Amino acid sequence: MQAREYRPDIDVLRAIAVLSVIFYHAHVPFFSGGYVGVSIFFVISGYLITGIIKRKLENGTFSFAEFYENRVRRIFPALFFMVFCVMLFEWVTSVNVVERRDVFSSAKRVLLTIPNIYFYLNTNYFDPAAETMPLLHTWSLGVEEQFYFVFPLLLFITYIYLYKLNKNKIIRLLSVLFLASFVFSVIFVFYNQKFTFYMLPTRAWELITGSLLAYSQWTPKEQKAKVFLVCLGLLLMAGAVVGYTDNIYPGFWALVPCLGAALYIAGGTGLTSSLSLITKNKVLVFIGVVSYSLYLWHWPVLVYYQNWLFRREIDIVSALVLFAVIFAVSVFSWRFIEKPVRQKPVFKRRGVLWTGVACCFGIFMLFVNNFSFGVSVENGRYRYTGGQYPSEYKTENPSEKVLLIGDSHSGHLVPLLYSLAKEYQADFYHVPVALLGTYNNWHSISEREDRQKAEAFLTDIVRKGKYDVGIVAYRYDYHLRGVDIVRKNTVFDPLKSFDNPKLSPERVLFAALEKTVRIFKENGVKRIYFVSSVPQAKSLVRNSANKLDFLFGCDEKLINFVLGESREEYEERTKNVYAVLHELAEKYSDVYILNPAPYFLNQEKTGYDVVKNYVCYYPDDDHLSKEGVFLLKPLFEPLFAHE
């Protein structure tokens, strides 16, 4: 099973991998696990790279310089082109220096071959904020590049000291490395999923899967067995792509697509049956040929579509247009950048190659480090007030003792409630508390344990504080279905109960909130207020408002229309939440509902404003700024003024 022979079936596998990733990022139905396409790419890379190194070591022609020159020709030209276009676009269009700095900082790490480390430190791959980062997808290139730094040296040393004595020894060594990385990934994913997702030590086994296949040269002799392996491999990969969601990954579950890819490669060797209609399909083969450029370009196009047109749901028409744009740009990149650099004799000259790389790198660094010049304004006219407020206010003879609990949607109420407590000389305390007895998914064992302890934690707080008023605020709809409905992206699983996993999300939410009510009532809280959902913007408000203002001259009314949630959208998004809250209010006489939505209604009563008089009511797309939350003073003041 020699890697030097052209394998159209591997290009088909590349097509499967890249289409899975693209469809996942575009939120295409039935591709909820499309992110496993990166794992498939890792298996392919491990197989091909190991095959090349193995063959050259056996022939006595292996050269580290030649190996890295070939990797540079393969990876960097198209990557440089894509990164440069992204930086140029940001330089010309960005109206926020912070936004531009974030993109340029990630670009610098891409050039330094450590984007995975940068994104590990700055974002979770499955967070909604990740959809604003046009270079996020380059994390996988960082993993591969770091693997290329280490693995050739390892194979060279093991070949010299082990392979000549016993061919099986190197396979045993690779097996040990595979098991060590795999076990590390399976265990550590429950303690730090971000590290496990982004970093080489926990991803190396996926590449080594391909390496083991290349070194063992295992493939069935009979055509029927080959067909079986290819079909089984396709089934395993399809099952992962269709069946997985954004939960605990990679870990053990990455084994399924990796095993599927390995079986497909093993079975595709020398396959001559009718199944070759798939493994040699010309359309899929061509997609596989341009798959690298497709991977590079699909994510920036989708990011700028979603964040410039403020669209989260990609309908059929927009999907066709987007895929046409992605394909056209990718084919251009492949035809005029990838292919010439890899094939034209002039670029095979060592001096030309490294001089070109050095010049590109120098220009990029100069550009990145001098990003302040350009046509963009510094911060734009639309602003909001930032800063932190204390989570507690105490006075000697409080008129009222108020406790605020919840997730980050309780946190954005703190500036207002702290100010009211100070104005009316009331005690105020804010404490973050997870929804009792519930989970969507968890990224670590400690996180699950903390959620299970939330009830005892809240009970202790309420009992010791002797509060008069309890205020509860969560982003209920976000937890309920695990979907950011306005942004149209799946974040995690629907709400579940530790005690009864079979309950519907609505009943889980009701049980969690009722448990909170009982804890309050049993410990003397006289009045309990549930703050219902705030309207949600369709994009990051300040950045988007300033772009619409500065670049397109949109007035405030149009900005609110484009970025604000309509009344119909809001009511549809929150109807299940309101049903749960009203059920609680009807069951308990001392439970009340505070509705913030009317305070953001526009004059026509058709939608909700996100800006006014160059002030942003949101720092992002769903939390209130200080200016936004102070619109709610008439709603909360009666709690402190005894009205």
For each residue, the residues with C-beta under 8 A, 3 or more apart:
1: 51 213 214 217 218 219 266 269
2: 5 51 55 217
3: 7 47 48 50 51 52 54 55 214
4: 51 52 55
5: 2
6:
7: 3 10 11 268 269
8: 11 12 279 280 285 288
9: 12 13 230 264 265 268 271 276 279 280
10: 7 13 14 44 47 48 265 268 288
11: 7 8 14 15 284 285 286 287 288 289 291
12: 8 9 15 16 278 279 280 281 284 285 288
13: 9 10 16 17 40 44 261 264 265 268 288
14: 10 11 17 18 41 44 287 288 289 291
15: 11 12 18 19 284 285 287 288 291
16: 12 13 19 20 37 40 234 237 284
17: 13 14 20 21 37 38 40 41 44 261 291
18: 14 15 21 22 37 41 287 288 291 294 295 298
19: 15 16 22 23 37 287
20: 16 17 23 24 31 33 34 35 36 37 40 237 241
21: 17 18 24 25 34 35 37 38 137 295 298
22: 18 19 25 26 34 294 298 323 326
23: 19 20 26 28 31 34
24: 20 21 27 28 31 32 33 34 35 37 241
25: 21 22 34 298 299 302
26: 22 23 302 314 319 322
27: 24 312 313 314 488 489 490
28: 23 24 31 34 314 319
29:
30: 242
31: 20 23 24 28 34 241 242
32: 24 242 243 244 245 246 490
33: 20 24 36 240 241 242 243 244 245
34: 20 21 22 23 24 25 28 31 37 241
35: 20 21 24 38 125 244 246 249
36: 20 33 39 40 237 240 241 244 249 254 256 257
37: 16 17 18 19 20 21 24 34 40 41 241 257
38: 17 21 35 41 42 140
39: 36 42 43 206 250 254 257 258 261
40: 13 16 17 20 36 37 43 44 237 257 258 260 261
41: 14 17 18 37 38 44 45 140 295
42: 38 39 45 46 140 143 144 203 206 207 209 210 258
43: 39 40 46 47 206 207 209 210 213 258 261 262 265
44: 10 13 14 17 40 41 47 48 210 261 265
45: 41 42 48 49 144 147 207 210
46: 42 43 49 50 147 206 207 208 209 210 211 213 214
47: 3 10 43 44 50 51 210 211 213 214 262 265
48: 3 10 44 45 51 52 210 214
49: 45 46 52 53 148 151 207 210 211
50: 3 46 47 53 54 151 155 210 211 214 215
51: 1 2 3 4 47 48 54 55 214
52: 3 4 48 49 55 56 67
53: 49 50 56 57 62 67 151 152 155 156
54: 3 50 51 57 58 155 214 215
55: 2 3 4 51 52 58 59
56: 52 53 59 60 61 62 63
57: 53 54 60 62 155 156 159 163
58: 54 55
59: 55 56 62
60: 56 57
61: 56
62: 53 56 57 59 66 67 156
63: 56 66 67
64: 67 68 152 153 156
65: 68 69 350
66: 62 63 69 70
67: 52 53 62 63 64 70 71 152
68: 64 65 71 72 148
69: 65 66 72 73 350 353
70: 66 67 73 74
71: 67 68 74 75 145 148
72: 68 69 75 76 353 357
73: 69 70 76 77 341 342 347 353
74: 70 71 292 342
75: 71 72 78 79 141 144 145
76: 72 73 79 80 357 360
77: 73 80 81 337 338 341
78: 75 81 82 292 293 296 333 334 337 338
79: 75 76 82 83 110 138 141 296
80: 76 77 83 84 111 360 364
81: 77 78 84 85 333 337
82: 78 79 85 86 296 297 300 333
83: 79 80 86 87 107 110 111 135 138 364
84: 80 81 87 88 364
85: 81 82 88 89 300
86: 82 83 89 90 103 107 134 135 300
87: 83 84 90 91 103 104 107 364 367 368 371
88: 84 85 91 92
89: 85 86 92 93 304
90: 86 87 93 94 99 100 103 104 134
91: 87 88 94 100 367 371 374 376
92: 88 89 374 375 376
93: 89 90 376 547 551
94: 90 91 97 99 100 103 374 376
95: 99 376 377 379 380 543 546 547 549 550 551
96: 99 100 379 380 542 543 546
97: 94 100 101 372 376 378 379
98: 101 102
99: 90 94 95 96 102 103 543
100: 90 91 94 96 97 103 104 371 376
101: 97 98 104 105 371
102: 98 99 105 106 133
103: 86 87 90 94 99 100 106 107 133 134 135
104: 87 90 100 101 107 108 368 371
105: 101 102 108 109 118
106: 102 103 109 110 115 118 119 122 133 135 136 138
107: 83 86 87 103 104 110 111 135 364 368
108: 104 105 111 112 364 365 368
109: 105 106 112 114 115 117 118 142
110: 79 83 106 107 113 115 135 138 141 142
111: 80 83 107 108 361 364 365
112: 108 109
113: 110 141 142 145 146
114: 109 117 118 142 146
115: 106 109 110 118 119 135 138 139 141 142
116: 119 120 139 140 142 143 146 198 199 200
117: 109 114 120 121 142 198 199
118: 105 106 109 114 115 121 122
119: 106 115 116 122 123 125 133 136 139 198
120: 116 117 139 194 195 197 198 199
121: 117 118
122: 106 118 119
123: 119 127 129 130 133 136
124: 127 130 193 194 443
125: 35 119 130 136 139 194 197 198
126: 130 246 491 492
127: 123 124 130 491
128: 131 484 487 489 491
129: 123 132 133
130: 123 124 125 126 127 133 136
131: 128 303 306 307 487 489
132: 129 303 307 540
133: 102 103 106 119 123 129 130 136 303
134: 86 90 103 299 300 303 304
135: 83 86 103 106 107 110 115 138 299 300
136: 106 119 123 125 130 133 139 299
137: 21 140 295 296 298 299
138: 79 83 106 110 115 135 141 142
139: 115 116 119 120 125 136 142 143 198
140: 38 41 42 116 137 143 144
141: 75 79 110 113 115 138 144 145
142: 109 110 113 114 115 116 117 138 139 145 146
143: 42 116 139 140 146 147 198 199 200 203
144: 42 45 75 140 141 147 148 207
145: 71 75 113 141 142 148 149
146: 113 114 116 142 143 149 150 200
147: 45 46 143 144 150 151 200 204 207
148: 49 68 71 144 145 151 152
149: 145 146 153
150: 146 147 153 154 200
151: 49 50 53 147 148 154 155 207 211
152: 53 64 67 148 155 156
153: 64 149 150 156 157
154: 150 151 157 158
155: 50 53 54 57 151 152 158 159 170
156: 53 57 62 64 152 153 159 160
157: 153 154 160 161
158: 154 155 161 162 163 169 170 173
159: 57 155 156 162 163 164 170
160: 156 157 163 164
161: 157 158 165
162: 158 159 165 166 169 170 173
163: 57 158 159 160 166 167 169 170
164: 159 160
165: 161 162 169
166: 162 163 169
167: 163 170 171
168: 171 172
169: 158 162 163 165 166 172 173
170: 155 158 159 162 163 167 173 174 215
171: 167 168 174 175 212 215 216
172: 168 169 175 176
173: 158 162 169 170 176 177
174: 170 171 177 178 208 211 212 215
175: 171 172 178 179 212
176: 172 173 179 180
177: 173 174 180 181 204 205 208
178: 174 175 181 182 205 208 209 212
179: 175 176 182 183 205
180: 176 177 183 184
181: 177 178 184 185 201 202 203 204 205 208
182: 178 179 185 186 205 255
183: 179 180 186 187
184: 180 181 187 188 201 202
185: 181 182 188 189 196 202 203 205 250 251 254
186: 182 183 189 251 252
187: 183 184 190 191
188: 184 185 191 192 195 196 202
189: 185 186 192 193 196 197 202 248 249 250 251
190: 187 193 248 251 444 445
191: 187 188 444 445 446
192: 188 189 195 196 443 444
193: 124 189 190 196 197 248 249 443 444
194: 120 124 125 197 198 443
195: 120 188 192 198 199 202
196: 185 188 189 192 193 199 202 250 251
197: 120 125 189 193 194 202 249 250
198: 116 117 119 120 125 139 143 194 195 203
199: 116 117 120 143 195 196 202 203
200: 116 143 146 147 150 203 204
201: 181 184 204
202: 181 184 185 188 189 195 196 197 199 205 250
203: 42 143 181 185 198 199 200 206 207 250
204: 147 177 181 200 201 207 208
205: 177 178 179 181 182 185 202 208 209 258
206: 39 42 43 46 203 209 210 250 254 258
207: 42 43 45 46 49 144 147 151 203 204 210 211
208: 46 174 177 178 181 204 205 211 212
209: 42 43 46 178 205 206 212 213 258 259 261 262
210: 42 43 44 45 46 47 48 49 50 206 207 213 214 261 262 265
211: 46 47 49 50 151 174 207 208 214 215
212: 171 174 175 178 208 209 215 216
213: 1 43 46 47 209 210 216 218 262 265 266
214: 1 3 46 47 48 50 51 54 210 211 217
215: 50 54 170 171 174 211 212
216: 171 212 213
217: 1 2 214
218: 1 213 266
219: 1 226 266 267 269 270
220: 225 226 228 229 266 267
221: 225
222: 225 226
223: 226 227 271 272 273
224: 227 228
225: 220 221 222 228 229 267
226: 219 220 222 223 229 230 267 268 269 270 271 273
227: 223 224 230 231 267 271 273 275
228: 220 224 225 231 232 267
229: 220 225 226 232 233 263 264 266 267
230: 9 226 227 233 234 263 264 267 268 271 275 278 279
231: 227 228 234 235 267 275
232: 228 229 235 236 260 263 267
233: 229 230 236 237 259 260 261 262 263 264 265 266 267
234: 16 230 231 237 238 260 264 278
235: 231 232 238 239 260
236: 232 233 239 240 256 257 259 260 263
237: 16 20 36 40 233 234 240 241 256 257 260 261 264
238: 234 235 241 242
239: 235 236 242 243 256 260
240: 33 36 236 237 243 244 253 256 257 260
241: 20 24 31 33 34 36 37 237 238 244 257
242: 30 31 32 33 238 239
243: 32 33 239 240
244: 32 33 35 36 240 241 247 249 253
245: 32 33 490 492 493
246: 32 35 126 249 441 490 491 492
247: 244 441 492 493
248: 189 190 193 251 253 441 443
249: 35 36 189 193 197 244 246 253 254
250: 39 185 189 196 197 202 203 206 253 254
251: 185 186 189 190 196 248 254
252: 186 255
253: 240 244 248 249 250 256
254: 36 39 185 206 249 250 251 257 258
255: 182 252 258 259
256: 36 236 237 239 240 253 259 260
257: 36 37 39 40 236 237 240 241 254 260 261
258: 39 40 42 43 205 206 209 254 255 261 262
259: 209 233 236 255 256 262 263
260: 40 232 233 234 235 236 237 239 240 256 257 263 264
261: 13 17 39 40 43 44 209 210 233 237 257 258 264 265
262: 43 47 209 210 213 233 258 259 265 266
263: 229 230 232 233 236 259 260 266 267
264: 9 13 229 230 233 234 237 260 261 267 268
265: 9 10 13 43 44 47 210 213 233 261 262 268 269
266: 1 213 218 219 220 229 233 262 263 269
267: 219 220 225 226 227 228 229 230 231 232 233 263 264 271
268: 7 9 10 13 226 230 264 265 271 279
269: 1 7 219 226 265 266
270: 219 226
271: 9 223 226 227 230 267 268 275 276 279
272: 223 276
273: 223 226 227 276
274: 277
275: 227 230 231 271 278 279
276: 9 271 272 273 279 280
277: 274 280 281
278: 12 230 234 275 281 284
279: 8 9 12 230 268 271 275 276
280: 8 9 12 276 277 285
281: 12 277 278 284 285
282: 285 286
283: 286 287
284: 11 12 15 16 278 281 287 288
285: 8 11 12 15 280 281 282 288 289
286: 11 282 283 289 290
287: 11 14 15 18 19 283 284 290 291 294
288: 8 10 11 12 13 14 15 18 284 285 291
289: 11 14 285 286 334
290: 286 287 293 294 330 331 334
291: 11 14 15 17 18 287 288 294 295
292: 74 78 295 296 334 338
293: 78 290 296 297 329 330 331 333 334 337 338
294: 18 22 287 290 291 297 298 326 327 330
295: 18 21 41 137 291 292 298 299
296: 78 79 82 137 292 293 299 330 333
297: 82 293 294 300 301 326 329 330 333
298: 18 21 22 25 137 294 295 301 302 326 330
299: 25 134 135 136 137 295 296 302 303
300: 82 85 86 134 135 297 303 304
301: 297 298 304 305 322 325 326 329
302: 25 26 298 299 305 306 322 326
303: 131 132 133 134 299 300 306 307
304: 89 134 300 301 307 308
305: 301 302 308 309 311 314 318 322
306: 131 302 303 309 310 311 312
307: 131 132 303 304 310 539 540 543 544
308: 304 305 547
309: 305 306
310: 306 307 538 539 544 562 563
311: 305 306 314 318
312: 27 306 484 486 487 488 489 538
313: 27 488
314: 26 27 28 305 311 318 319 322 488
315: 318 319
316: 319 320
317: 320 321
318: 305 311 314 315 321 322
319: 26 28 314 315 316 322 323
320: 316 317 323 324
321: 317 318 324 325
322: 26 301 302 305 314 318 319 325 326
323: 22 319 320 326 327
324: 320 321 327 328
325: 301 321 322 328 329
326: 22 294 297 298 301 302 322 323 329 330
327: 294 323 324 330 331
328: 324 325 331 332
329: 293 297 301 325 326 332 333
330: 290 293 294 296 297 298 326 327 333 334
331: 290 293 327 328 334 335
332: 328 329 335 336 337
333: 78 81 82 293 296 297 329 330 336 337 338
334: 78 289 290 292 293 330 331 337 338 339
335: 331 332 338 339
336: 332 333 339 340
337: 77 78 81 293 332 333 334 340 341
338: 77 78 292 293 333 334 335 341 342
339: 334 335 336 342 343
340: 336 337 343 344 347
341: 73 77 337 338 344 347
342: 73 74 338 339 347
343: 339 340 347
344: 340 341 347 348
345: 348 349
346: 349 352
347: 73 340 341 342 343 344 352 353 356
348: 344 345 353
349: 345 346 352 353
350: 65 69 353 354
351: 354 355
352: 346 347 349 355 356
353: 69 72 73 347 348 349 350 356 357
354: 350 351 357 358
355: 351 352 358 359
356: 347 352 353 359 360
357: 72 76 353 354 360 361
358: 354 355 361 362
359: 355 356 362 363
360: 76 80 356 357 363 364
361: 111 357 358 364 365
362: 358 359 365 366
363: 359 360 366 367
364: 80 83 84 87 107 108 111 360 361 367 368
365: 108 111 361 362 368 369
366: 362 363 369 370
367: 87 91 363 364 370 371
368: 87 104 107 108 364 365 371
369: 365 366
370: 366 367 373
371: 87 91 100 101 104 367 368 374
372: 97
373: 370
374: 91 92 94 371
375: 92
376: 91 92 93 94 95 97 100 550
377: 95 380 546 550
378: 97
379: 95 96 97 383 546
380: 95 96 377 383 542 543 545 546 547 549 550
381: 546 549 550 614
382: 541 542 545 546 549 611 614 615 616
383: 379 380 542 614 615 616
384: 541 542 615 616 617 618 619 625 626 627 628
385: 625 626 627
386: 619 625 626
387: 626
388:
389: 414 415 418
390: 393 418
391: 414 418 429 430 431
392: 428 429 430
393: 390 418 421 422 426 427 428
394: 398 427
395: 398 425 426 427
396:
397: 425
398: 394 395 401 425 426 427
399: 424 425 426 640 642
400: 424 426 427 468 469 639 640 642
401: 398 426 427 465 466 467 468 469
402: 417 421 426 427 428 429 467 468 469 470 471 639 640
403: 429 430 431 461 462 465 467 469 470 471 525
404: 410 413 414 417 428 429 430 431 471 473
405: 410 430 431 432 433 458 470 471 472 473 516
406: 409 410 411 432 433 472 473 474 531
407: 410 411 432 434 435 473 474 475 479
408: 411 412 432 475 623
409: 406 412 413 473 474 475 531 534 622 623
410: 404 405 406 407 413 414 430 432 471 472 473 474 531
411: 406 407 408 414 430 432 623
412: 408 409 415 623 624 625 628 629
413: 404 409 410 416 417 430 471 473 531 624 629 632 636
414: 389 391 404 410 411 417 418 430
415: 389 412 418 419 626 629 630
416: 413 419 420 629 630 632 633 636
417: 402 404 413 414 420 421 428 430 471 636
418: 389 390 391 393 414 415 421 422 428
419: 415 416 422 423 630
420: 416 417 423 424 426 428 633 636 637 639 640
421: 393 402 417 418 424 425 426 427 428 640
422: 393 418 419 425
423: 419 420 640
424: 399 400 420 421 640 641
425: 395 397 398 399 421 422
426: 393 395 398 399 400 401 402 420 421 640
427: 393 394 395 398 400 401 402 421 467
428: 392 393 402 404 417 418 420 421
429: 391 392 402 403 404 461 465 467
430: 391 392 403 404 405 410 411 413 414 417
431: 391 403 404 405 458 461
432: 405 406 407 408 410 411
433: 405 406 436 454 457 458
434: 407 438 450 451 454
435: 407 438 454 474 479 495 509 512 513
436: 433 454 455 458 512 515 516
437: 454 455 497 498 499 511 512 515
438: 434 435 451 479 495 496 497 498 508 509 512
439: 442 448 451 495 496 498
440: 479 482 491 492 493 494 495 496
441: 246 247 248 492 493
442: 439 445 447 448 451
443: 124 192 193 194 248 447
444: 190 191 192 193 447 448
445: 190 191 442 448 449
446: 191 449 450
447: 442 443 444 450 451
448: 439 442 444 445 451 452
449: 445 446 452 453
450: 434 446 447 453 454
451: 434 438 439 442 447 448 454 498
452: 448 449 498
453: 449 450 456 457
454: 433 434 435 436 437 450 451 457 458
455: 436 437 458 459 515 519
456: 453 459 460
457: 433 453 454 460 461
458: 405 431 433 436 454 455 461 462 516 519
459: 455 456 462 463 519 523
460: 456 457 463 464
461: 403 429 431 457 458 464 465
462: 403 458 459 465 467 470 519 520 523 525
463: 459 460 466 523
464: 460 461
465: 401 403 429 461 462
466: 401 463 523 524
467: 401 402 403 427 429 462 470 520 523 524 525
468: 400 401 402 525 526 527
469: 400 401 402 403 525 526 527 528 529 639
470: 402 403 405 462 467 516 520 525 527 528 529
471: 402 403 404 405 410 413 417 528 529 531 594 639
472: 405 406 410 513 516 528 529 530 531
473: 404 405 406 407 409 410 413 530 531
474: 406 407 409 410 435 479
475: 407 408 409 478 479 533 622
476: 479 480 509 532 533 574 577 580 581
477: 480 481 485 533 573 574 576 577
478: 475 481 482 483 484 491 622
479: 407 435 438 440 474 475 476 482 495 509
480: 476 477 494 495 505 506 509 576 577
481: 477 478 485 494 495 505
482: 440 478 479 490 491 492 493 494 495
483: 478 488 489 490 491
484: 128 312 478 487 488 489 491
485: 477 481 488 573
486: 312 536 537 538 565 569 573 621 622
487: 128 131 312 484 538 621
488: 27 312 313 314 483 484 485
489: 27 128 131 312 483 484
490: 27 32 245 246 482 483
491: 126 127 128 246 440 478 482 483 484
492: 126 245 246 247 440 441 482
493: 245 247 440 441 482 496
494: 440 480 481 482 505
495: 435 438 439 440 479 480 481 482 505 508 509
496: 438 439 440 493 501 503 505 508
497: 437 438 500 501 503 508 511 512
498: 437 438 439 451 452 501
499: 437
500: 497 503 508
501: 496 497 498
502:
503: 496 497 500 507 508 511
504: 507 508
505: 480 481 494 495 496 508 509
506: 480 509 510 576 579 580
507: 503 504 510 511
508: 438 495 496 497 500 503 504 505 511 512
509: 435 438 476 479 480 495 505 506 512 513 577 580
510: 506 507 513 514 580 583 584
511: 437 497 503 507 508 514 515
512: 435 436 437 438 497 508 509 515 516
513: 435 472 509 510 516 517 530 580 581 584
514: 510 511 517 518 584 587
515: 436 437 455 511 512 518 519
516: 405 436 458 470 472 512 513 519 520
517: 513 514 520 521 528 584 588 591
518: 514 515 521 522
519: 455 458 459 462 515 516 522 523
520: 462 467 470 516 517 523 525 528
521: 517 518 525 528 588 590
522: 518 519
523: 459 462 463 466 467 519 520
524: 466 467
525: 403 462 467 468 469 470 520 521 528
526: 468 469 590
527: 468 469 470 590 592 639
528: 469 470 471 472 517 520 521 525 588 590 591 592
529: 469 470 471 472 591 592 593 594 639
530: 472 473 513 581 584 585 591 592 593 594
531: 406 409 410 413 471 472 473 594 596
532: 476 574 577 578 581 593 594 595 596 597
533: 475 476 477 536 570 573 574 577 597
534: 409 596 597 600 622 624
535: 564 565 570 597 600 608 610
536: 486 533 565 570 573 621 622
537: 486 540 541 544 563 564 565 610 618 620 621 622
538: 310 312 486 487 562 563 564 565 621
539: 307 310 543 544 563 621
540: 132 307 537 543 544 620 621
541: 382 384 537 544 545 563 610 611 616 617 618 619 620 621
542: 96 380 382 383 384 545 546 616 618 619
543: 95 96 99 307 380 539 540 546 547
544: 307 310 537 539 540 541 547 548 562 563
545: 380 382 541 542 548 549 559 563 610 611 616
546: 95 96 377 379 380 381 382 542 543 549 550
547: 93 95 308 380 543 544 550 551 552
548: 544 545 551 552 554 558 559 562 563
549: 95 380 381 382 545 546 552 553 554 559
550: 95 376 377 380 381 546 547
551: 93 95 547 548
552: 547 548 549
553: 549
554: 548 549 558 559 562
555: 558 559
556: 559 560 611 612 613
557: 560 561
558: 548 554 555 561 562
559: 545 548 549 554 555 556 562 563 610 611
560: 556 557 563 564 602 607 608 609 610 611
561: 557 558 564 607
562: 310 538 544 548 554 558 559
563: 310 537 538 539 541 544 545 548 559 560 610 611
564: 535 537 538 560 561 602 607 608 609 610
565: 486 535 536 537 538 569 570 573 607 608
566: 569 570 606 607 608
567: 570 571 601 605 606 607 608
568: 571 572
569: 486 565 566 572 573
570: 533 535 536 565 566 567 573 574 597 608
571: 567 568 574 575
572: 568 569 575
573: 477 485 486 533 536 565 569 570
574: 476 477 532 533 570 571 577 578
575: 571 572 578 579
576: 477 480 506 579 580
577: 476 477 480 509 532 533 574 580 581
578: 532 574 575 581 582
579: 506 575 576 582 583
580: 476 506 509 510 513 576 577 583 584
581: 476 513 530 532 577 578 584 585 593
582: 578 579 585 586 593
583: 510 579 580 586 587
584: 510 513 514 517 530 580 581 587 588 591
585: 530 581 582 588 591 592 593
586: 582 583
587: 514 583 584 591
588: 517 521 528 584 585 591
589:
590: 521 526 527 528
591: 517 528 529 530 584 585 587 588
592: 527 528 529 530 585
593: 529 530 532 581 582 585
594: 471 529 530 531 532 635 636
595: 532 598 635
596: 531 532 534 599 600 632 635
597: 532 533 534 535 570 600 601 608
598: 595 601
599: 596 631 632 634 635
600: 534 535 596 597 608 609 610 617 628 631
601: 567 597 598 605 607 608 609
602: 560 564 605 606 607 608 609
603:
604: 607
605: 567 601 602
606: 566 567 602
607: 560 561 564 565 566 567 601 602 604
608: 535 560 564 565 566 567 570 597 600 601 602
609: 560 564 600 601 602 612 617
610: 535 537 541 545 559 560 563 564 600 616 617 618
611: 382 541 545 556 559 560 563 614 615 616 617
612: 556 609 615 617
613: 556
614: 381 382 383 611
615: 382 383 384 611 612 625 627
616: 382 383 384 541 542 545 610 611 619 625 627 628
617: 384 541 600 609 610 611 612 624 625 627 628 631
618: 384 537 541 542 610 621 622 623 624 625 628
619: 384 386 541 542 616 623 625
620: 537 540 541 623
621: 486 487 536 537 538 539 540 541 618
622: 409 475 478 486 534 536 537 618
623: 408 409 411 412 618 619 620
624: 412 413 534 617 618 628 629 632
625: 384 385 386 412 615 616 617 618 619 628 629
626: 384 385 386 387 415 629 630
627: 384 385 615 616 617 630 631
628: 384 412 600 616 617 618 624 625 631
629: 412 413 415 416 624 625 626 632
630: 415 416 419 626 627 633
631: 599 600 617 627 628
632: 413 416 596 599 624 629 635 636
633: 416 420 630 636 637
634: 599 637
635: 594 595 596 599 632
636: 413 416 417 420 594 632 633 639 640
637: 420 633 634 640 641 643
638: 641 642 643
639: 400 402 420 469 471 527 529 636
640: 399 400 402 420 421 423 424 426 636 637
641: 424 637 638
642: 399 400 638
643: 637 638
